[in-house]
Structures are given as C-alpha cells and as structure tokens.
Amino acid sequence: MDKVVATAVEAVADVPDGASLAVGGFGLSGVPNVLIQALYERGVGGLGVVSNNCGAMESGLAVLLAAGRIARVTGSYIGANKEFARQYLAGELEVELIPQGTLAERLRAGGAGIPAFYTPAGVGTQVAEGGLPWRYDGSGGVALASPAKEVREFDGVQYVLERGIRTDFALVRAAKGDRHGNLVFNRSARNFNPLAAMAGRVTIAEVEELVEPGAIDPDAVHVPGVFVQRVVALTPEQAADKRIERRTVSVPPARGTVSG
C-alpha cells in the first residue's frame, strides 16, 4: 500500500470546517508546519485542535490561530503565545487545559481503543471537581466551565476518570518515513507526535526523508504504518526549516581570564 500523496494541499483536501485535529509537536520541535500551512491556504475554519500548545513565534498552529480558524483547543500550555491568551480571555476561543501527562495518555488511550482510564493527576482540584473556565464571556466572567468528573478510590487512593481522545484527523511530522507509513521521529520531536498519530482516524504525516519499504529497521519504527493513512515527502528546504524558540547562549569569558 503506497500511501504517499504528491502535495500537502492534496493530503488535507478533505479536512472540512469544524473538523477535530490531533497535532504533534512541542514548542517548535516536531511541528507539522507544512500541513498546517496547507490547511491555512485552503481556508478551513472552526477547527477543534488537540495539541500540547497552540504554536509559538507565529509558527505552527499559531498561523491558524491568528487567522481565527480555531474554535477550540484541548492542550496543556498557553505559555508565551499572547494571541492564544488574548483570544481565550476575550471569549473568542474555547480552551480545555489539562495536565500534560493526562493529555498524553488520553491521546494514547484513544488510539489504543481504550475509552477511559483513571489517574491520580487532578484529584482535589478543579480538574476533577469542575469549574475550570473553558470559555470566558469577554467581560471577565465564565461563560462555560468544565464539568465535574467521576472520582473513584482504589487501594485507598483516589483517582479521576479521564476519557480517551479520538480526532477526525491527525497531523504529524517525522524525521523518516516509508511508503507504507512507518515513521521514525528524531529526539525531542518524538514527544506528542506518536500519540497524535495514534489518535487520528485519518493520520497524515509529513516526513523529512522518504525511504522505500524495508529501509527502516522494524526495531526502529516509532509509529507503525497501520496508524498512518497518508504520507507527504518534504522538500530539502522544507525539511531544513527548523526554528529555535528560545536561543540561550552564555557570554564568553574575557581574554586572559580563567573560568572555574
């Protein structure tokens, strides 16, 4: 089964308005920028996005966010994305903030066919008790709050019930992929990408290097091709476009000084 699609635009051609998307990446690492840009060019809107964060430095999902194409975000981190914070507080965007590990497990569980699971994360807080602002009314009030969740005790410890996540589509970026959809992720890009790939009913992968079936050692595969429906090979220029979110360098010592 050759799953390679000629262009990113063709790969996302059937993503409709209002679709739900699981999107890989963390900060600027492992973000499927080319597929996101293709969605932007198509003008798709009203999207429900599940991702750790919603883009950074006007890159990644920030492109869709700034254009008003995202209606709801399920994620763990707003961070330094001022437009994300502005839309949320202004009541323009519905946001479900959940613990990062819980988000990871909800994606994995959904992809594995597990409808729900219990976790101690969030017990005794609004995560379990409800009342977290999902949408503000634009005047500082809460228009929509999170509901209470089931809490159950196991062996003397309380746990909160969390639902697995399934989405209509998933967009991921891999360092290497073959024509059957087997994927390999490089270092920190192997964060939410495998989990997002599992959660999507239709998973689309942009790959920095496309290889023939059999070229990837089966022991090296991070996501098997059974989870991937479409593969887009990036150009060398697209594959090399990798930004640094926060460049931190030390000041070199003055000449003649000894560090220590």
Steps between C-alpha positions, in 0.01 A plus 500: 500500500671815378368779722706783351301806393656744254440824691400622843199681354378174346560318830269733696248557220218319682546666841169686546403802704439399859727195488691384807879471466768338715822687421849387600786713622621676810587867473670516160630142507336242277220729381336409165535853365454410133168324559381783725588753230307293245193513725543876531517540123180297460317738733372227732350637824310417816759239590526313828869447573658255743866587552738567787514867407356716223809613314776746581682787332230531232577144395311172498145517630551871573444554126147360522436660838591852383268457200206410726475147360508318837185478712618271778834390646562201724854537632731551794693819435422856397849627581623810322238487224339839563239461226392168647457664842320801350244290309439280804444788742290690244261208465592437137651159564392199704794345688518178699824506699598163644814357664767421242539135593123456496485650151768258380317202647161611368643505146675165545190342653278625221735359240516166681122471517479566874195721568606624845751451782560608859789726605595672828592820314247774578330339800394768749519778240264656247626245248291243688249722678409710195481875462805559284421779249464347155367822352486854637223745417739782401424699816693293750218258573488130417262408220577127502671300775633146511270235646582289804660162430454166667742433786551146626716346770739214434707351784441806714601748228260722305511517121315711246344353187633643173368426150717383214527740205421418138507764228385516139854564374854509635794700364852391591860558390757220486871494429461194281213305352444234237227460241303270731477772767752364750647802683814588695530818710823672594579582863262754658268487197404160638276665756132534411543391138461122552204558731329739258558253216322229697203720591403610149247305297684629193866573573709707262878505542748740346841333490841660466639191329291256296645149464385180337328224700757285676754781537396563862604238756175369650650547847548871422138572404330736746157500333394202286341571165165359618443835675590713194284553192694767304866595465637824353870523413650839585741682275858546631418865570186410696683229694778741596262771625537451875479796734623546856235632736735637765865533409704508822875553483763579758723805489857398410758585768726796442844429367753418768241380751473145621153354541429275792 
